[in-house]
Amino acid sequence: MKTCKYCSAEMADEDLFCPQCGKSQDDSAQEEKAEMVTEEATQEAVSETAPAEEASPEETPEEAASAEIPSEEASEETPAEEPAEPQKAKVTPGKLALAIAAVVILVAALIALIVAGTQSAAPEQTLPSDGAALESSETAETEETEPPTIPEDGNPDDATCKGTYTAEDDAVKAARDTVVATVGDGELTNAILQICYWREVYMFQTQYGGYAPYFGLDFSQSLDTQKSMEGDMTWQQYFLQCSLSSWQQIQAMAAESRKAGLTIGEESQKLLDELKDTLTKNAESYGMTLEEMLLKEFGPGMEFADYEKFLTDYYQGLEFFSAETEKLKPTEKDLETFYTEHEEEYKEQNITKDSLLVDVRHILLAPEGGTTDDSGNTTYSDEEWEACRVKAQEILDGWLAGDKTEESFADLANQHSTDPGSNQNGGLYEGVEQGQMVAEFDEWCFDGTRAPGDWGLVKTPFGYHIMYYVGNAPKWKVCAESDWLQTETNNLLDRILEKYPLEVQYENILLGNTAAE
């Protein structure tokens, strides 16, 4: 057995992708790419959790502790690993990536989706199925209620056409080659639709599953019997609409890519060439054949050629999408204009021309020993605090006696820091806002005289921090650039999609159950 280099989950020796986090264990495959997904997808419903004190309601104490150093005043009796009190995530103009039609994901994760649910952390957790479905840890304690009835058939020209698209296995298999949608010359068969549909469901579960109860989504119930956050359609209809929109974008981008004479990139082509062997090895590591795994993840009638076709179109379109978005380079004037146009929105989020975002590295050394009372509070003697300071000073002196580079500091952080939120990335915290960190840490970071390369030793209730100042950037400019790029990307997608309308024959669509129950 081995463990994932990212999440430490146990893996079989032959696994190429982690079954828990989905990340490739091959560093060369971890290049980030832009995923083409629909505006109507779930991104509009959820905001990113801000890094420090804004842990999500479902976050475990261990996860909250590892996020960052909380800014609340803490006594020296507070243990270093105690988390900040979870707070509700808030939306800021600089965090609108979840409301955009293109998001960044790992290319390897796209392949890993096919095996993401094959081995779950808890025995009772399974992947969702329209027929019966997912017993999720977040919904395991949901009170039993009378399940809603499947709605009547609706508008024949949209996703509400059928009250339920779920059909018997034999019917789904028989309809595998039936064309259910077209975009230009591209045809979507019922078989490939299964990939698009379940991919949307699995991605939602993976990225936002903890928020499902807030959306009124219970993965332990059939998706075709629950009203979605759209209100007028079920979750099955909602995910169907998302999958069709996503396929439209993939096909439109692929068509533009071919028209421009672009070919699939070398790395992507290598992944395609090795795809069958990769998936076969993963299937075997879970005691299945490739065919059994495809059935488990995507339902009846699925063949490897369908998945290969889907990924080929995806990578073809990705070449064009990446090339076009690479051209989106805002000028200083663009950013100034964008900020001015949205200044009131930014001010509501305390984003002004005076705001800074700081990048800083640190090595945290927590005092050792201590006395814990009946309430669980630990206090440390003056001698224990002094021993901690001496150790921190020794590490700092050793670094000062060397090359004093950021790289060597990062190596020391990985070796010595007790901060679980940064001791695997060289002690780095990026985009730190004023007031986000514990007071002493914050004061050092936002000292007006601070300059890149500065170092220091800071005592907080968590221990002694050896500090290294990386630099800063105007918060308004960072947020404006991010939002400008998102806006321009959306505009790009809109222009392309206008040239490639989606035509759907909803009455031909049949969705099967997966075997992951």
Protein Blocks (a to p, Z undefined) as FASTA:
>chain_A
ZZdfklopacdfklmbdfklopafbfklmcccdddddfklmklmpccddfklmccfklcf
klmmmmpccfbdcdfklcfklccddddddddfklmmmmccbdcddfklmmmmmmmmmpcf
blklccddfklopcdfklmmgccdddddddddddfkbmklpmbfcdcfklmmmmmmpcfb
dehjbccdfklmmmmmmmmmmmmmmmmmmmmmmnopafkbcfklcccfkopacfklmmmm
mmmmmmmmmmmmmmmmmmnopacdfklmmmmmmmmmmmmmmmmmnopafklmmmmmnogh
iafklmmmmmmmmmmmmmmmmmmmmmmccdfklmmmmmmmmmmmmmmnopafkbccdddd
ddddddeeijddfkopacddfklmmmmmmmmmmmmmmmmmmnopaklmmmmmmmmoccfk
lmmnoopaehiaehkacfklmmmmmgckbcehiacddddfkbccddddfbdcdfklmmmm
mmmmmmmmmmmmmmmmmmmccdddfklpccdddfbZZ
